[in-house]
């Protein structure tokens, strides 16, 4: 399976956001924001060379404080 550079960069960006958000969600404060994802991984399976692959990760804030996601960068 060949994955385009853009797809790889987007996947790395999602992983970085997940890591940051999950770390924030584990705060001891009960009033803290808490992020909940419907899924944390996605397998594209086999794909043709140079095929553009897209996937959206759905999440919501289940905590009591506002969840702020900022400074998201690819790679």
TIRO-2110 file (N, C-alpha, C; in Angstrom, 1 decimal):
// TIRO-2110
0.9, -1.2, 0.0, N, 1, A
0.0, 0.0, 0.0, CA, 1, A
0.9, 1.2, 0.0, C, 1, A
0.7, 2.1, -1.0, N, 2, A
1.4, 3.3, -1.0, CA, 2, A
0.6, 4.5, -0.5, C, 2, A
1.1, 5.3, 0.4, N, 3, A
0.4, 6.4, 1.0, CA, 3, A
1.1, 7.7, 0.6, C, 3, A
0.3, 8.6, 0.1, N, 4, A
0.8, 9.9, -0.3, CA, 4, A
1.4, 10.7, 0.9, C, 4, A
2.3, 11.6, 0.5, N, 5, A
3.0, 12.4, 1.6, CA, 5, A
1.9, 13.2, 2.3, C, 5, A
1.0, 13.8, 1.6, N, 6, A
-0.1, 14.6, 2.2, CA, 6, A
-0.9, 13.8, 3.2, C, 6, A
-1.2, 12.5, 2.9, N, 7, A
-2.0, 11.7, 3.8, CA, 7, A
-1.1, 11.4, 5.0, C, 7, A
0.1, 11.1, 4.8, N, 8, A
1.0, 10.8, 6.0, CA, 8, A
1.1, 12.0, 6.9, C, 8, A
1.2, 13.2, 6.3, N, 9, A
1.3, 14.4, 7.1, CA, 9, A
0.0, 14.6, 7.9, C, 9, A
-1.1, 14.4, 7.3, N, 10, A
-2.4, 14.6, 7.9, CA, 10, A
-2.5, 13.5, 9.1, C, 10, A
-2.1, 12.3, 8.8, N, 11, A
-2.2, 11.3, 9.8, CA, 11, A
-1.3, 11.6, 11.0, C, 11, A
-0.1, 12.2, 10.8, N, 12, A
0.8, 12.6, 11.9, CA, 12, A
0.2, 13.7, 12.6, C, 12, A
-0.5, 14.7, 11.9, N, 13, A
-1.1, 15.8, 12.6, CA, 13, A
-2.3, 15.3, 13.5, C, 13, A
-3.0, 14.3, 13.0, N, 14, A
-4.1, 13.8, 13.9, CA, 14, A
-3.6, 13.1, 15.1, C, 14, A
-2.5, 12.3, 14.9, N, 15, A
-1.8, 11.7, 16.0, CA, 15, A
-1.4, 12.7, 17.1, C, 15, A
-0.8, 13.8, 16.6, N, 16, A
-0.3, 14.8, 17.5, CA, 16, A
-1.4, 15.5, 18.3, C, 16, A
-2.5, 15.7, 17.6, N, 17, A
-3.7, 16.3, 18.2, CA, 17, A
-4.3, 15.3, 19.2, C, 17, A
-4.4, 14.1, 18.9, N, 18, A
-4.9, 13.0, 19.8, CA, 18, A
-4.0, 13.0, 21.0, C, 18, A
-2.7, 13.0, 20.9, N, 19, A
-1.8, 12.9, 22.0, CA, 19, A
-2.0, 14.1, 22.9, C, 19, A
-2.1, 15.3, 22.3, N, 20, A
-2.2, 16.5, 23.1, CA, 20, A
-3.6, 16.5, 23.9, C, 20, A
-4.6, 16.2, 23.1, N, 21, A
-5.9, 16.2, 23.7, CA, 21, A
-6.1, 15.1, 24.8, C, 21, A
-5.6, 14.0, 24.5, N, 22, A
-5.7, 12.9, 25.5, CA, 22, A
-5.0, 13.2, 26.8, C, 22, A
-3.8, 13.9, 26.7, N, 23, A
-3.1, 14.3, 27.8, CA, 23, A
-3.8, 15.4, 28.6, C, 23, A
-4.5, 16.3, 27.9, N, 24, A
-5.3, 17.3, 28.6, CA, 24, A
-6.5, 16.7, 29.3, C, 24, A
-7.1, 15.7, 28.7, N, 25, A
-8.3, 15.1, 29.2, CA, 25, A
-8.0, 14.3, 30.5, C, 25, A
-6.8, 14.0, 30.8, N, 26, A
-6.4, 13.2, 31.9, CA, 26, A
-6.1, 14.1, 33.1, C, 26, A
-6.4, 15.4, 33.0, N, 27, A
-6.1, 16.3, 34.1, CA, 27, A
-6.9, 15.9, 35.4, C, 27, A
-6.3, 16.2, 36.5, N, 28, A
-7.0, 15.8, 37.8, CA, 28, A
-8.2, 16.6, 38.1, C, 28, A
-8.3, 17.8, 37.6, N, 29, A
-9.4, 18.7, 37.9, CA, 29, A
-10.7, 18.1, 37.3, C, 29, A
-11.7, 18.0, 38.2, N, 30, A
-13.0, 17.4, 37.7, CA, 30, A
-13.8, 18.4, 36.8, C, 30, A
-13.4, 19.6, 36.8, N, 31, A
-14.0, 20.6, 35.9, CA, 31, A
-13.3, 20.7, 34.6, C, 31, A
-12.3, 19.9, 34.3, N, 32, A
-11.5, 19.9, 33.1, CA, 32, A
-12.3, 19.5, 31.9, C, 32, A
-11.9, 19.9, 30.7, N, 33, A
-12.4, 19.4, 29.5, CA, 33, A
-12.0, 17.9, 29.3, C, 33, A
-12.8, 17.2, 28.6, N, 34, A
-12.5, 15.8, 28.4, CA, 34, A
-12.9, 15.4, 27.0, C, 34, A
-11.9, 15.0, 26.2, N, 35, A
-12.2, 14.7, 24.8, CA, 35, A
-12.5, 13.2, 24.6, C, 35, A
-13.6, 12.9, 23.8, N, 36, A
-13.9, 11.5, 23.6, CA, 36, A
-14.1, 11.3, 22.1, C, 36, A
-13.3, 10.3, 21.6, N, 37, A
-13.3, 10.0, 20.1, CA, 37, A
-14.2, 8.8, 19.9, C, 37, A
-14.9, 8.8, 18.7, N, 38, A
-15.7, 7.7, 18.3, CA, 38, A
-14.8, 6.5, 17.9, C, 38, A
-13.6, 6.8, 17.4, N, 39, A
-12.5, 5.8, 17.1, CA, 39, A
-11.2, 6.5, 17.2, C, 39, A
-10.1, 5.8, 17.5, N, 40, A
-8.8, 6.4, 17.6, CA, 40, A
-7.8, 5.9, 16.5, C, 40, A
-8.3, 5.0, 15.7, N, 41, A
-7.4, 4.5, 14.6, CA, 41, A
-8.3, 4.2, 13.4, C, 41, A
-7.7, 4.2, 12.2, N, 42, A
-8.4, 3.8, 11.0, CA, 42, A
-7.5, 3.1, 10.0, C, 42, A
-7.9, 2.0, 9.5, N, 43, A
-7.1, 1.3, 8.5, CA, 43, A
-7.7, 1.5, 7.1, C, 43, A
-6.9, 2.1, 6.2, N, 44, A
-7.3, 2.3, 4.9, CA, 44, A
-7.3, 1.1, 4.0, C, 44, A
-6.7, 0.0, 4.5, N, 45, A
-6.6, -1.2, 3.7, CA, 45, A
-5.7, -1.0, 2.5, C, 45, A
-6.0, -1.8, 1.4, N, 46, A
-5.2, -1.6, 0.2, CA, 46, A
-5.7, -0.5, -0.6, C, 46, A
-4.8, 0.3, -1.3, N, 47, A
-5.2, 1.4, -2.1, CA, 47, A
-4.2, 1.4, -3.3, C, 47, A
-4.7, 2.0, -4.4, N, 48, A
-3.9, 2.2, -5.6, CA, 48, A
-2.9, 3.3, -5.4, C, 48, A
-1.8, 3.2, -6.1, N, 49, A
-0.7, 4.2, -6.0, CA, 49, A
-1.3, 5.6, -6.4, C, 49, A
-0.9, 6.6, -5.6, N, 50, A
-1.3, 8.0, -5.8, CA, 50, A
-2.8, 8.2, -5.6, C, 50, A
-3.5, 7.3, -5.0, N, 51, A
-4.9, 7.4, -4.6, CA, 51, A
-5.0, 8.3, -3.4, C, 51, A
-5.9, 9.3, -3.5, N, 52, A
-6.1, 10.2, -2.4, CA, 52, A
-7.0, 9.5, -1.3, C, 52, A
-6.5, 9.5, -0.1, N, 53, A
-7.3, 8.8, 0.9, CA, 53, A
-7.7, 9.8, 2.0, C, 53, A
-9.0, 9.8, 2.4, N, 54, A
-9.5, 10.7, 3.4, CA, 54, A
-10.2, 9.9, 4.5, C, 54, A
-10.1, 10.5, 5.7, N, 55, A
-10.9, 9.9, 6.8, CA, 55, A
-11.1, 11.0, 7.9, C, 55, A
-12.2, 11.1, 8.5, N, 56, A
-12.5, 12.0, 9.5, CA, 56, A
-12.6, 11.3, 10.9, C, 56, A
-12.0, 11.9, 11.9, N, 57, A
-12.1, 11.4, 13.2, CA, 57, A
-13.1, 12.3, 14.0, C, 57, A
-14.2, 11.7, 14.5, N, 58, A
-15.2, 12.4, 15.2, CA, 58, A
-14.9, 12.4, 16.7, C, 58, A
-15.1, 13.6, 17.3, N, 59, A
-14.9, 13.6, 18.8, CA, 59, A
-15.8, 14.6, 19.4, C, 59, A
-16.0, 14.6, 20.7, N, 60, A
-16.8, 15.6, 21.4, CA, 60, A
-16.2, 15.8, 22.8, C, 60, A
-16.5, 16.9, 23.3, N, 61, A
-16.1, 17.3, 24.7, CA, 61, A
-17.1, 16.8, 25.7, C, 61, A
-16.7, 15.8, 26.5, N, 62, A
-17.7, 15.3, 27.5, CA, 62, A
-17.4, 15.8, 28.9, C, 62, A
-16.4, 16.7, 29.0, N, 63, A
-16.1, 17.4, 30.2, CA, 63, A
-17.0, 18.6, 30.5, C, 63, A
-16.6, 19.2, 31.6, N, 64, A
-17.5, 20.4, 32.0, CA, 64, A
-16.9, 21.7, 31.6, C, 64, A
-15.6, 21.8, 31.3, N, 65, A
-14.9, 23.0, 30.8, CA, 65, A
-14.8, 23.0, 29.3, C, 65, A
-14.6, 24.2, 28.8, N, 66, A
-14.4, 24.3, 27.3, CA, 66, A
-13.1, 23.6, 26.8, C, 66, A
-13.3, 22.8, 25.8, N, 67, A
-12.1, 22.2, 25.2, CA, 67, A
-11.6, 23.1, 24.0, C, 67, A
-10.3, 23.4, 24.1, N, 68, A
-9.7, 24.3, 23.1, CA, 68, A
-8.6, 23.5, 22.4, C, 68, A
-8.7, 23.4, 21.1, N, 69, A
-7.7, 22.7, 20.3, CA, 69, A
-7.1, 23.8, 19.4, C, 69, A
-5.8, 24.0, 19.6, N, 70, A
-5.2, 25.1, 18.9, CA, 70, A
-3.8, 24.7, 18.4, C, 70, A
-3.2, 25.5, 17.5, N, 71, A
-1.8, 25.3, 17.0, CA, 71, A
-1.6, 23.9, 16.4, C, 71, A
-2.6, 23.4, 15.6, N, 72, A
-2.4, 22.1, 15.0, CA, 72, A
-1.6, 22.2, 13.8, C, 72, A
-0.5, 21.4, 13.7, N, 73, A
0.4, 21.4, 12.6, CA, 73, A
0.7, 20.0, 12.0, C, 73, A
0.8, 19.9, 10.8, N, 74, A
1.1, 18.7, 10.1, CA, 74, A
2.6, 18.3, 10.3, C, 74, A
2.9, 17.0, 10.5, N, 75, A
4.3, 16.6, 10.5, CA, 75, A
4.9, 17.0, 11.8, C, 75, A
END
